[in-house]
Amino acid sequence: MVTNEPDPKTIVYFKNRYMPLGEAQVGILTHALNYGTGVFEGIRGYWNAEEESVMLVRPLDHYERWKHNARIPNIEIPASADALCEITAELCVRNGFTTDIYVRPLAFKSAQRVGVSPDETDAFAIVAMPFGVYLDSEKGLHAGVSAWRRVEDNAIPGRAKICGAYVNSALATADAKRSGFDEAIFLSENGHVAEGATCNIFIVRGGKLITPGASDNILEGITRASVMTLAHDMGVPVVERSIDRSELYIADEIFFTGTAVELAPVTKVDHRLVGDGTIGPLTRSLREMYHEAVRGKVRMYRHWVQPVMVHEPALK
Ligand SMILES: Cc1ncc(COP(=O)(O)O)c(C=O)c1O
């Protein structure tokens, strides 16, 4: 069974070498652990049985985003995006993965002392693990608008996956679950819809696909970009603009996108049905196309995947 809790024997990359996860430890005074000064990523890989390969989904785009966003808290990631893709492929081979996987790169301020002012001591790690469904959205999700507001760009920029900023997501997720929702929807301080706690949001109105723009306190999602391309290629108009809360209640369709959530239909918002309360036609088509594309099965989007042929696990 896939539990999303990796075995401590899983081989990871840390301190410039491969080692078991159980040995990849940090001290309790680590700057990032105390002050949230890390930047992480999330990448999926899908097992394609016909090709006996793990299809890493847009790893180069993820690593380029990671390196760019690490500049915000001034964390240096010395390896190139290409080299990081190679390390990730090597992790797949060394672990002999033959399942869907999730890759968690993490770069952080690693000094071990007290004091918030950071220095130049940075580290990074990459963990790859078997991974299953993150949010079961087969029947559609019930999302709730959170009382917590999305972090503002001038507080902690949400466009980077900064560790400390995920307190914002954790607070909203915990409250949403306690209130019986599957996922939280954040509004920005100005009252516009920003995104889900761990995903981007799209609505469909009048045959158009609408999503908040990059300046609406969102993470500029790679799945968001993929889905915008799919919609565009299907001839569906895609509009990036601010969305009012009340538009959620009158939208024909709503869905979330993200590496972990994939393309997740929302069929209820704040106890109101979205459309007729079933998964809408555009959501369904995009979801099916996304499902095939990220497994390397659609020629037109084949460049999105990096296939990693996994042989027998190498001797460790
Ligand atoms: C807050 C937030 N928004 C959006 C996303 C979706 O981004 P991506 O599609 O690049 O995974 C994530 C994913 O991790 C996220 O944490």
The ligand as an SDF file (V2000), in Angstrom:
LIG
                    3D

 16 16  0  0  0  0  0  0  0  0999 V2000
   -0.2580   26.9720   -2.6260 C   0  0  0  0  0  0  0  0  0  0  0  0
   -0.1300   26.1790   -3.8780 C   0  0  0  0  0  0  0  0  0  0  0  0
   -0.7130   26.6420   -4.9980 N   0  0  0  0  0  0  0  0  0  0  0  0
   -0.6250   25.9780   -6.1710 C   0  0  0  0  0  0  0  0  0  0  0  0
    0.0630   24.7840   -6.2630 C   0  0  0  0  0  0  0  0  0  0  0  0
    0.1540   24.0650   -7.5910 C   0  0  0  0  0  0  0  0  0  0  0  0
    1.4220   24.1920   -8.1670 O   0  0  0  0  0  0  0  0  0  0  0  0
    2.0070   23.0910   -9.1570 P   0  0  0  0  0  0  0  0  0  0  0  0
    0.9730   22.8640  -10.1960 O   0  0  0  0  0  0  0  0  0  0  0  0
    3.2290   23.7120   -9.7040 O   0  0  0  0  0  0  0  0  0  0  0  0
    2.2670   21.8840   -8.3500 O   0  0  0  0  0  0  0  0  0  0  0  0
    0.6890   24.2740   -5.1390 C   0  0  0  0  0  0  0  0  0  0  0  0
    1.4220   23.0110   -5.2690 C   0  0  0  0  0  0  0  0  0  0  0  0
    2.1850   22.5420   -4.6210 O   0  0  0  0  0  0  0  0  0  0  0  0
    0.6040   24.9810   -3.9150 C   0  0  0  0  0  0  0  0  0  0  0  0
    1.2050   24.5330   -2.8030 O   0  0  0  0  0  0  0  0  0  0  0  0
  1  2  1  0
  2  3  1  0
  2 15  2  0
  3  4  2  0
  4  5  1  0
  5  6  1  0
  5 12  2  0
  6  7  1  0
  7  8  1  0
  8  9  2  0
  8 10  1  0
  8 11  1  0
 12 13  1  0
 12 15  1  0
 13 14  2  0
 15 16  1  0
M  END
$$$$
